[in-house]
Structure formats: C-alpha cells, structure tokens
Amino acid sequence: MVDVGGKEITPRRALARAVVRMSPQTAELVRSRDLPKGDVAATARIAGIQAAKRTAELVPLCHPLPLSLVDVEVDVDPQAGEVAITVEARTTAQTGVEMEAMTGAAVAALTVYDMVKGVERDAEVAHIALLEKAGGRSGDWRRDAN
C-alpha cells in the first residue's frame, strides 16, 4: 500500500456510476418489481453499500476507510432498457473514496445482472466509471459530459 501517513486528514467524496443494459421488457420487470428473485433495486442498494464497506478486503492495495456515508441510487429506464446505479461515498481520511464508490457501483450492477439473468441472459454490465471526486491534495475532479 502507498504510505498516506503524511497526508492531511480532510473530507473526501466520490461519485461513481454503473449501467446495466437489458431489453425494455426486462427493465420494465425490474421497475415493476415483478422478477422471480424479488425487488432488484432494494437488493442492489444493499449490495452496493456492503461492497463499498468491504472495498479494502476486495481490492488488494486499498486502505481501509471509515465511511461516513454510502448512498446508492437505482434508476430504471424501461424505454432505454437500462438500470443505472449511482453510488456516493464519503469519509474524512488521508486518502480518497473513489474505489469505494466504484466498488459499490460495480457490485450493485452485478447484483442487478444476477437478479435478471433468469429472465434475460443477454443483460450486460455495460459501463462503470468514476463521475467525480472531491477533497484531498489533488482537489476536485469531474468527468466531462462528453
């Protein structure tokens, strides 16, 4: 692990997003909570929170962080055939929470896939990205909309 002992303890925040693509029919089943495994959004929220909390156990060189917030939003767009997961993570520490936000988004997306695969094997985790981060020596950063 990188030595962060000399870094200042500051508030840190990160926002990440994952997208799961599927047919509009399957996305409608997600929206209406009408899948055999149950409420996809609620289960994905819990999975995302658990994953963010365990990031240091899953990603070998991550520092364990005391998280002050993990918020998981699940947005279903049946017309587009997409489930978008947005995860916000916050801490006050010597290093950032980008990996916690991205791990939460990735595991929430995998949970969505797991819950819809019995109805549609063609579903895919299509995109995982850091959207923004704040705090620390490198300051604030935001992904361009392009």
C-alpha positions, 0 to 999 in steps of 0.5 A: 500500500502507498504510505498516506501517513503524511497526508492531511486528514480532510473530507473526501467524496466520490461519485461513481456510476454503473449501467446495466443494459437489458431489453425494455421488457426486462427493465420494465420487470425490474421497475415493476418489481415483478422478477422471480428473485424479488425487488432488484433495486432494494437488493442492489442498494444493499449490495452496493453499500456492503461492497463499498464497506468491504472495498479494502478486503476486495481490492488488494492495495486499498486502505481501509476507510471509515465511511461516513456515508454510502448512498446508492441510487437505482434508476430504471429506464424501461424505454432505454432498457437500462438500470443505472446505479449511482453510488456516493461515498464519503469519509474524512481520511488521508486518502480518497473514496473513489474505489469505494464508490466504484466498488459499490457501483460495480457490485450493485450492477452485478447484483442487478445482472444476477437478479435478471439473468433468469429472465434475460441472459443477454443483460450486460454490465455495460459501463462503470466509471468514476463521475467525480471526486472531491477533497484531498491534495489533488482537489476536485475532479469531474468527468466531462459530459462528453 
